[in-house]
Amino acid sequence: MIATLRSPKEFWLGIIYCVVGGTGFLMGREYLFGSGARMGPGYFPTIVSALLFAFGLVAVARAFVFQGGTVGKFAWKACALVLGSVAMFGLLLPRAGFVVAGVLLLFTCALASTRFHLTPLTCLAAVALIAACSLVFIAGLGVQMPAAGLWLEPFLLGWAGN
């Protein structure tokens, strides 16, 4: 009995997840794993990569069971916007800080969607998300990244000094 592929879209999604998860898992082996109580630098990427690989296996299996869509044309504009926004975030983070880099990341990625519309609600949601991420990662977990970068320090120092 030969299994027939019923959902090419799900199949290729699963393959991409497996490749990315497998690559991350192999790269994470280079770092100390640690334990649940004392996580090493390899703990989080290894766990996330293993989960991503597992999700990929499930997606590949589902592609043979459930009927699904075909693979559409590649969205070059969306891909460029998402990859460009991630690169921009990495470049801006030390210079402008997490808040500015995060807001630009959110809105540039959102432009990749045909359903995105700039409204007061989307602006409020972006502010809430950046505030929550700042509180969780910078204040709560103590991740070493600036909330306001080098470019904004003169303005903040002048404001705090008055």
N, C-alpha and C positions, 0 to 999 in steps of 0.2 A: 504494500500500500504506500503510495507516494503522497506526501502532504502537499497541499496546494496553498500557495500564498494568497490570502484573501484581502489583505490590507497592506499594500506596498508602502504607504505613508507611515504606518505604525512600525513596519519592519525596519525601514531606514532610520527612523527615529531611534529605535532600540539599538541599532548598530552604532549610531553616533554616540548614544549614551554609554554603550559598552566600551567604545574606543576611548572616550574622554575619561570615563571612570577607571578603566584599566591603566591608562597612562598616568593619571593622578595617583593611583595606588602604587605603581612602580616607582614613581618619583618620591612618594611619601616614605618609602622604605629607607631612603637615605637619612632620614631624621629619626631621632630618638622617639619611640612611641610612648613610653611611660605607662601610667595606669589611669583608671577613671578618677581616682582621688588626686593623683599628681600627674596631670597630662603633660606630655612632652610636646615638642614642636611638630612631631609627626602624627599625633593622635587625631586631631580634627581633620586634616586633609585625608588621612587614611580611611577614617570612618565615612566621611562624605563620599569619597571615591568608591568605596565598597558599596554604599547604598545606591549611588548612581549606576554602578555596574549591575547591581541586582534589579533596579528598575528597568534597565536596558534589556536584561534577559526576559523579564516579564513582558515587556513591549514586543519583543521578537516572538515570544510564544503566543501572545494575543493576536499577532498578525496572521497566524495560521488558523485561528479559531473564529474570530469575529470579522464580519465584512466591514471594509472601511474604504476610505478614499484613495485616489491615486496621488502620486507626487506631482505637485504643480511646478510652475516655473520658479526659478530661484529669484528671490527678492534682493537684488543687488543694492538698491538704495537703503533698504532697512538694515541690511548687513553692514554697510558702510557707516550708517549712523550709529548703530550699537557699538561696533568695534571702535569707531572714532571717539565716541563718548567715553568709553572705558579708558582709552589712551589719554584723552583730555583730563579725565579724573586723576589718573596717575601723575600727569605732569603738573596739574594745578594743586594737588593735595598739599605738598610742602610750601607752595608759594602763596596760595589764596586760602588754604585751610579746608577742613572737611565741609563746613556749611556751604560755602560758595561752590566748591567742587561737586558736592552732592546734589545741590539744586541744579547745576548745569548738566550733570549726568542724568538726572531724572527727566528733565525737559527735552534734552537731546535724544534720549532713548524713546521718549514718548512720541517724538516726531516720526519715528519709524513706523508707527501704527497709523493706519488709515482712519481709525475710529477716534483718535485723540482730538479733543477740542479744548483750547485754553479757556477755562471758565473760572470764576471766583472759587468754585468748589475744588477744581483741580489744583489751584494755587494753595488753597487751605490744606488740602491733602498732602501736598509736597512739603509745606512748612511743618505739618504734624509729623510726617515721616522722618524728615531730617532732624527735628527736635527729639523724637523718640530714639533714633539711632545715636544721636549725640549723647543722650542720657545713658543709654544702655552701654555703648561701646567705650566712650571716652570717660564719662563720669563713673559708671557702674563697674565696668570690667577693667578700666585703666589702660585701654589700648593706647599706645604711644603714637598718637597723631594729633596734629594741631586742629583745634576748632576754628581758629582764625590764623592764617599763615603769615609769612614774612611781609607780604604786600600790605596786609591790613593792620599790622602791629603799630605803625605810626599813628593811625587814626584812633585805634583803641587806647593807646597810651595817652594820647592827647585828651581823649574823652574821659578816661579814668582819672586823669590828673586834675580836672576841673571840678 
